[in-house]
């Protein structure tokens, strides 16, 4: 069953000031038949900045919802989408950095809130203390400058905006700002890091697009009981039996889905298409 009849021809407000519509709008318009717009003079920095001068007011999903609801409030529309990113060790590979992108879709007309997600190891998130322009140039080459922007700070722990220089995307600007910052530094060094705002970070922009595609997939998942979109996983149950001894392992045996409208639940067995786990995952066969 298609969900497009719920959205075709409607306006979707993309809550951004960092050009995220370039990643989000083409996918939504093609898949849902909507018209995407960006609100004028919408300052998303009030919901937190990567440079830490403004703290995020809540967790990642809640903050994205706050952005979307604010966009609905100021435009008077009924659908909004907002994204929020974070950078941390990968949940399954703790020694590798990852980018988690959340994309929240809110439809007040149909009382829907659906979340798309992408967790990717494709990220150039990095930082370094530098003492010379040459060290800044070396760092810049490593992170994909100038297609990916940079931020220079006199002190990474300071919230003083006058000590933070964002959106550096030319060699001339980088050398000028690093030279100036070093002349003002009391320690003889300054902090440099990747600018993780979407418009200065094509790698992150690609992950936002992937999160949007995940959102479309979830919108297409229809509740078998009431036909509401967004029939999403709420729990993963472990215990897939070992293929050698048949005892339960930590591998996923089933996924539980629930409808946000009627609360109908359904358990899907063997979501990865296998009915037994490899013995290497068994604590008895491979202690």
C-alpha positions in Angstrom: 0.0 0.0 0.0 1.4 3.4 -0.9 1.6 6.2 1.6 2.0 8.9 -1.0 -1.6 9.9 -0.8 -1.0 11.3 2.7 1.8 13.7 1.5 1.5 14.4 -2.2 1.3 18.1 -3.0 2.0 19.2 0.6 4.7 21.5 1.7 7.6 20.2 3.8 9.5 22.8 5.8 13.2 21.8 6.2 14.5 23.3 9.5 18.0 24.3 8.5 20.3 27.3 8.0 23.2 25.1 6.7 21.9 24.1 3.3 20.8 20.6 4.4 18.0 21.0 1.9 20.5 20.0 -0.8 20.7 16.5 0.7 17.1 16.2 1.9 14.8 17.9 -0.6 15.6 15.9 -3.7 14.8 12.6 -1.9 11.6 13.8 -0.3 10.3 15.4 -3.4 11.0 12.4 -5.6 9.7 9.8 -3.1 6.8 11.6 -1.5 5.7 14.1 -4.1 6.0 17.0 -1.7 7.3 20.6 -2.1 10.2 21.4 0.2 10.9 24.9 1.5 13.4 26.5 3.9 12.2 29.1 6.3 13.7 32.6 6.0 16.2 33.7 8.8 15.7 30.5 10.8 18.6 30.4 13.3 19.3 26.7 14.1 22.3 27.7 16.2 20.0 28.3 19.1 19.6 24.6 19.3 23.4 24.0 19.8 26.6 24.3 17.8 29.4 21.9 17.0 31.9 24.5 18.2 30.4 24.1 21.7 29.8 27.9 22.2 26.1 27.0 22.5 25.1 23.8 24.2 22.5 21.5 22.7 19.3 21.7 24.8 18.5 18.0 24.9 19.5 14.6 23.4 19.9 14.3 19.6 16.4 13.1 18.7 14.7 15.6 21.1 16.7 18.5 19.7 15.8 17.6 16.1 12.2 17.5 17.1 12.5 20.9 18.8 13.9 22.3 15.5 11.1 20.8 13.4 8.4 22.1 15.7 9.9 25.6 15.8 9.9 25.6 12.0 6.2 24.6 12.0 5.5 27.3 14.5 7.0 30.1 12.4 5.7 29.0 9.0 2.2 27.7 9.9 2.8 24.5 7.8 1.9 21.0 8.9 5.0 19.0 7.9 8.6 19.7 9.0 11.8 17.8 8.8 15.0 18.5 10.9 18.3 16.7 11.2 20.8 16.5 14.0 24.3 15.0 13.9 26.7 13.7 16.5 30.3 12.3 16.4 31.5 9.6 18.7 33.2 6.2 18.7 31.2 3.7 16.7 28.9 1.7 18.9 30.2 -1.7 17.6 33.8 -0.5 16.7 34.8 1.7 19.7 38.3 2.5 18.2 36.8 4.0 15.0 35.1 7.4 14.8 31.5 7.5 13.5 28.9 10.1 12.5 25.3 9.5 13.6 22.8 11.4 11.7 19.1 11.7 12.8 16.4 12.9 10.5 13.0 13.6 12.2 9.8 13.9 10.1 6.8 15.5 11.9 3.3 15.6 10.3 0.9 17.4 12.6 -2.1 16.7 10.3 -1.7 12.9 10.6 0.0 13.0 14.0 3.1 11.3 12.8 6.7 11.4 14.1 9.1 9.2 12.2 12.9 9.1 12.6 15.5 8.1 10.0 19.0 7.3 11.0 22.5 6.7 9.6 25.5 5.6 11.6 28.6 5.8 9.4 32.3 5.4 9.8 32.7 7.8 6.8 33.6 11.0 8.6 36.5 13.4 8.7 35.8 14.5 12.2 39.2 15.5 13.7 41.0 18.2 15.7 44.5 19.1 16.7 46.6 21.7 18.6 49.0 23.5 16.3 51.9 25.9 16.8 52.6 26.9 13.2 50.9 27.7 9.9 52.7 24.7 8.4 51.0 22.4 11.0 47.7 23.9 10.1 48.4 23.2 6.4 49.3 19.6 7.2 46.1 19.1 9.2 44.0 20.7 6.4 45.4 18.2 3.8 44.4 15.3 6.0 40.8 16.3 6.4 40.1 17.1 2.7 40.5 20.8 2.7 39.3 23.0 1.0 36.2 21.1 0.0 35.8 20.4 3.7 36.0 23.6 5.9 37.9 24.3 9.1 37.4 26.0 12.4 40.2 27.7 14.4 39.9 28.5 18.1 42.2 30.2 20.5 40.9 27.9 23.2 38.8 24.8 22.6 37.2 25.1 26.0 36.1 28.7 25.6 32.6 29.8 24.7 33.8 33.3 23.6 32.6 33.6 20.0 35.2 36.2 19.3 37.8 33.5 19.7 36.2 31.1 17.3 36.7 31.4 13.5 34.4 29.2 11.4 33.8 28.4 7.8 37.5 28.6 6.7 37.6 27.2 3.1 40.5 28.8 1.3 44.3 28.5 1.9 44.6 32.3 2.1 41.9 32.6 4.8 43.4 29.6 6.7 46.9 31.2 6.9 45.5 34.6 7.7 43.4 33.3 10.6 46.0 30.9 12.0 48.6 33.7 12.0 46.3 36.1 13.7 45.1 33.5 16.3 48.7 32.5 17.1 49.6 36.1 17.7 46.8 36.4 20.3 47.5 33.0 21.9 48.9 33.1 25.5 50.2 29.5 25.1 51.8 29.7 21.7 49.3 27.3 20.2 45.7 27.2 18.9 43.1 24.6 18.3 42.1 23.6 14.8 39.2 21.2 13.9 37.0 20.2 11.0 33.9 22.4 10.4 31.1 19.8 10.9 28.3 22.1 9.7 26.7 20.4 6.7 27.4 23.2 4.2 31.2 23.0 4.9 31.3 19.2 5.1 30.3 17.2 2.0 31.0 13.9 3.8 28.5 14.7 6.5 26.0 15.9 3.8 26.2 12.4 2.2 25.3 10.8 5.6 22.3 13.2 6.0 21.1 12.0 2.6 21.5 8.3 3.7 19.5 9.1 6.9 16.8 10.6 4.7 16.6 7.5 2.6 16.3 5.5 5.8 13.4 7.8 6.8 11.7 7.1 3.5 12.1 3.4 4.1 10.4 3.7 7.5 7.6 5.9 6.1 6.9 3.0 3.7 6.6 0.5 6.5 2.9 0.2 7.0 1.1 -1.1 10.2 -0.7 -4.3 9.3 -3.5 -3.4 11.7 -4.3 0.3 10.9 -2.2 1.1 7.8 -0.3 3.9 9.6 3.1 4.7 8.1 6.2 4.3 10.3 5.8 0.8 11.6 9.1 0.7 13.2 11.4 -1.5 15.3 11.2 -1.0 19.1 13.1 -4.0 20.3 15.8 -6.5 19.2 15.6 -9.9 20.9 18.7 -11.9 21.1 19.0 -15.7 21.4 19.6 -17.0 17.9 20.5 -20.7 18.5 24.0 -21.8 17.9 24.4 -23.9 14.7 26.5 -26.5 16.5 25.1 -26.9 20.0 21.7 -25.2 19.6 22.1 -23.1 22.8 21.0 -19.4 22.6 23.7 -16.9 21.5 23.9 -13.1 21.7 23.0 -12.8 18.0 19.6 -11.2 17.0 16.8 -13.8 16.8 13.9 -11.4 16.2 12.8 -7.8 15.8 9.6 -6.4 17.4 7.8 -3.7 15.5 5.2 -1.4 16.9 2.7 1.1 15.4 2.9 4.6 16.9 -0.9 5.1 16.3 -2.7 1.9 17.4 0.2 0.3 19.4 -0.1 -3.0 17.4 3.0 -5.1 17.7 4.5 -7.8 15.5 7.5 -10.0 16.0 9.6 -10.8 12.9 11.8 -13.9 13.4 15.3 -14.2 11.8 15.6 -10.6 10.4 19.0 -11.3 8.8 17.6 -14.3 7.0 19.6 -16.9 9.0 18.0 -19.3 11.5 21.2 -20.4 13.4 24.2 -18.5 14.6 27.8 -19.2 13.7 29.5 -21.2 16.6 32.1 -18.4 16.9 29.3 -16.3 18.4 28.5 -19.0 21.0 29.9 -18.6 24.5 29.8 -22.3 25.0 31.4 -23.4 21.7 33.8 -20.5 21.6 34.3 -19.4 25.3 
